[in-house]
Amino acid sequence: MPSRRNRRSGRMSLTPLIDCVFILLVFFMLQTNFLRPRAIEFSQSAGSSNASSDSTMIAVEVHDNDSIWLNGAETNMGALQGYAAGIKEPDKTRVMLAVDPDVILQRAVDIMDLFNNYNIYNISLAAARRFE
């Protein structure tokens, strides 16, 4: 017959298991990023058939020599920001952003963020345009 001491030591304690669960919980909480990721949404439109006729179209080109062109005239980020700030109806404004393939992506994202800061969200991106 087993001794009383052996029967008692045969019980499993839940304390180590609970400690392990709390350690894992703390680990996953520290590794989780609670910030909402910023994402850019692109819509693939078949053409300009869904664009209303009263909307304003802005053409912005970014060349590989780091120059920015607004509606066919060379400009800079400060002037582009001033132009975006002066838009009266941002919900009826469309931006066509044409980016040279050799331009760093962050440059195009900066321009999109600039327009987003002034509530202009209808931005189309043409990434493979050849500039004359």
Secondary structure, DSSP 8 states (H G I E B T S, - for coil): ---HHHHHHTS--SHHHHHHHHHHHHHHHHH---S----------SSGGGS-TT-EEEEEEE-TTS-EEETTEEE-HHHHHHHHHT-S-GGGEEEEEEE-TTS-HHHHHHHHHHHHHTT---EEEE-S----
